[in-house]
Amino acid sequence: TGTSTDEISTNPFPKLPLPNWRVDYKGLTNIKAIKDVFPSVSLSHAYVSTLTINNYINNAVYSQESELNLSNNIEQYPLPTSVSDSGFYLPVYTIGQVLISERFSPLIGVSLRSSGRLTAKFEYKKERNVALSTETSQITDQKSNDIVVDIGFTDPNFTLPFKVNGRTVSLDNDLTMQLSITVRDTEVVQRTLDDGRNVLVDGTINFQLRPTVNYTVNDRLNLNFYYQRNFNEPRVQNSFPTTNTAFGVQIRFGLQ
């Protein structure tokens, strides 16, 4: 790489964490043509990452107090001095597993609200989780891509599609209808460091459809009608496609 080995840190514990971020932009409403149709428009982007070292222990070949003193800062990582029979340096600390997780949640997000009580949201998310096991010399690499679409509409004077006692009935309170669609593509790859093999061990393509209807009868009583349909298409041959359906009514009653 053109860099001296003396300038490369061998410390597995980073001194400063890398920053996460989130950006929200609502300036599109300054454009009159957009504001006339959508009074509220928001663009969003966010990134979150974590580095986790599950456990570490000292190597038994090191016994000097200066190397293993608990008062030492773990960031002052001592350099290895002992060599194995194979000619490799033996680390002072043995780390069992290292986990790296990073998410764009979302990579691109758009939220809209029209003047006619219509709301819409679109999000494209990406996620990756990598686990390194030093005991098995394997890396488990999990990736996923999500597309989420939400559409909602609120009707302040909804008319029932049927008559009660021969009369047309209109609801006094707001009726909110929501449709949520989610497509998630996930794959898990097992990577072996010794022979360089990459094997797809798991993965699914998931499609979820969830329409809901919510009505607030009064300050205490709330009704929620929902229907949920899940389709799972596996990416590996030892699994089978599955379909799950759930529907029902949720009644919430508050006590003062």
Steps between C-alpha positions, in 0.01 A plus 500: 500500500803727511462553877765411753411224748606735779213731407227231508323448832462141619259602775165317452326753727446828311568814699220708349171361363394606153199733499143403413279753330147593400391761246145633458408755235166681474595778260299365206190671638663831404415415138147630443401232247582228756354681800163545329464121473706380798520750789741265680793327325794348684813325369704292743824304509666329799799278573568302819788262566633310802815301571471237774773282648316232692785379720875483523742314729872519550728240347652262756852541358511857629532532875686824566309739720584795277321329210191377687456762770130584527581865559631528145276666245378238254573745219869475592511165327835324564682360199551121481846366575448120504496289183312174441653182356365602160687827511202726569489761774275411793275794595494616860119497500288241321178642357222244446258692279473841338166635375451788258152633430413783265163628380375761259164556666398636263739540211229704330177604669214716373196604704207688347178650632246651264245767575227237450594287806710257298836386639770294330843375597770320304820361654789300359712339772824304495653301785808284545614295800842335495621259771863381509571188705870451568441151641348360179672743258164584347312816414119509500385773264132598508361759259148631455322753279159637591242698306217643709195679360230645727185672375240646732176691468279665761129554433331739747145408393512143381168361378437135578457281188179356647187646657396476864121482553457617142711813549843599371740547790804730501763464771559802721872443569795450266544164329863423410587243235859384463673270250853378571709302250845364588740305281810362675783310332740327742797271443752342738840391366748289696858585405786265597836672529715187469384388155320814379160331460185713494178304562146637501352345816176695540291771343143595416300738287215623718192687381262645758163661435318663792187715458345645816194708585496702821202680649485695825148468637559740788769603748503153656416255223711426191441233235768362269430253217806339345598242240856374447637274230861372498673319214846347552703367208821327620833544324629156603378158386448349845213740581148532364287802408259602774194720518347640819172684537372688803192717544290625784365788702676684781285682754666749733304637791659748737406547864526839663 
